[in-house]
């Protein structure tokens, strides 16, 4: 498990950039009602935000230094858990829920922290 965590820690930001670009490139051929399409765009925009924020482990280092007083409170593992299953997973679930049950379900997708 530690090898997978180390690999993810090294490459998840690069993967986010690749996926953001891929999803944006596919967007013109995605046929969805406008509100659901905008929810679709939420994930690649969020991924681009993550690239800006997490490249070079900047966010974790900043949070630990300025929010947690120099302690290693925000770990590499916690950054991975927060961003991969919770952010990307919830965004995906919000997209499916909006598609199946109505656009209001897209509101369960978490906003990027700098937007709130």
Steps between C-alpha positions, in 0.01 A plus 500: 500500500785740575639455146162596354476800732851613402420458131173693535674774698754538219258492208145599599550870416636410155200266458266782599649724233475229236141417596398868508637548148342175377157579643510853360603364160205259510253767617396620151365155411324436832126521443331597826242758600675828580468480883637144504774596253611776737517242779710283267742793458532536878744209530755609237490857632555368851786280375667803338464679834663203674796511260551868580466443873678167556794511256817456705291411807441875547158481663596240761820684590317834525220355712740326736716810540233771525189322624646228720799690640772294334357159598458231234125491562399474134676187380564379148251218564230743614550718191455190282186386685345846495566567132462165326202313645330793669538781247520304173264226620236737634523710183440187293207393719355853476521483121319166487241614753437819299467298182263245655296704748537866401759776491446607861682183605815651351513732799646219712830543311753675726621843388873566483599650834634821348158567348309480826 
